Amino acid sequence: MIDTLKAGLIIVVTGLSGSGKTSALKALEDHGFMAIDNLPVLLLPKLLALRKESGDFIRLAVGMDAREADLMRNYDEVFSQARTLGYDLKLLFLEADDNILVKRFSETRRRHPLAQAGNLAQAIRAEKEQLAPLKEIADLIINTTVLTAPRLREMVLERFVQIQNRRSLSVEVLSFGFKNGLPPEADLMLDVRFLPNPFYVEKLRALDGRDPRVLNYVLSFKETKDFLEKLLDLLDFLLPLYQKEGKSYLTIAVGCTGGQHRSVALAGYLWERLKDCFNGNLVLRHRDIV
């Protein structure tokens, strides 16, 4: 954990092309940093001057690497200037084994920034030599050869983000009707059309699932109770894992035929139950209520 009791926190993300710099920047951006990739090093002081006028604490993540010719000539002066102004500047250097970098570029068909003549292996070696001085002064070096993107994200956040400042997972519980189409934002989709339908109960037909009488009817069946018990156990297992992997938003969609009775009742019930055990942001939305 780092001390951020200064004018601001600047994380310079650098390293070898193909080693995961974009993933690291996105992780920081998702947790409150203003992220800028491929920022010319000489623009950093100008950016800080503009941001300082706001008077707010600055949380900045910038990508700087071999794509910019002036970096190696000017980084020392610019970084020193930022620290003199009171900024806590940290350097994150990412790398990976040569064969892995070759494989990643081959799979994505992207061109290496130094591969002017098309010799990828030679470009990787040249970049290593060029960026070696930055690696020597890095605050953290991560080799991503065997790392998954979620694990890299986790390591970056563990090192550079205060635990108490991490954004919590936001969960939306959404009811919908299959006859009106699937919700494209759904991460988990639950089909409750197997449950008895209040639509066929004359005194309930004109109501919707927000009415306690509809909810009580849906909950009166053993299969509903068994389903909810298993569902809550599953969510109790899944939600901490989603949060650990750095997911910011999760939509749990509950669908029935028309989106009026069963899905609405169970989405509301699920929302109420999650309020008691989930410490993140929790939203309830009924898409197809007329």
Stockholm file with secondary structure:
# STOCKHOLM 1.0

chainA/1-290         MIDTLKAGLIIVVTGLSGSGKTSALKALEDHGFMAIDNLPVLLLPKLLALRKESGDFIRLAVGMDAREADLMRNYDEVFSQARTLGYDLKLLFLEADDNILVKRFSETRRRHPLAQAGNLAQAIRAEKEQLAPLKEIADLIINTTVLTAPRLREMVLERFVQIQNRRSLSVEVLSFGFKNGLPPEADLMLDVRFLPNPFYVEKLRALDGRDPRVLNYVLSFKETKDFLEKLLDLLDFLLPLYQKEGKSYLTIAVGCTGGQHRSVALAGYLWERLKDCFNGNLVLRHRDIV
#=GR chainA/1-290 SS CCCCCSSEEEEEEEESTTSSHHHHHHHHHTTTCEEESSCCGGGHHHHHHHHHTTCSCEEEEEECCTTCTTHHHHHHHHHHHHHHTTEEEEEEEEECCHHHHHHHHHHHTCCCTTCTTSCHHHHHHHHHHHHHHHHHHCSEEEECTTCCHHHHHHHHHHHHSCGGGSCCCEEEEEEEEGGGCCCTTCSEEEECTTSCCGGGSTTTTTSCTTSHHHHHHHHTSHHHHHHHHHHHHHHHHHHHHHHHTTCCEEEEEEEESSSSSHHHHHHHHHHHHHHTTCCSEEEEEESSCC
#=GC SS_cons         CCCCCSSEEEEEEEESTTSSHHHHHHHHHTTTCEEESSCCGGGHHHHHHHHHTTCSCEEEEEECCTTCTTHHHHHHHHHHHHHHTTEEEEEEEEECCHHHHHHHHHHHTCCCTTCTTSCHHHHHHHHHHHHHHHHHHCSEEEECTTCCHHHHHHHHHHHHSCGGGSCCCEEEEEEEEGGGCCCTTCSEEEECTTSCCGGGSTTTTTSCTTSHHHHHHHHTSHHHHHHHHHHHHHHHHHHHHHHHTTCCEEEEEEEESSSSSHHHHHHHHHHHHHHTTCCSEEEEEESSCC
//
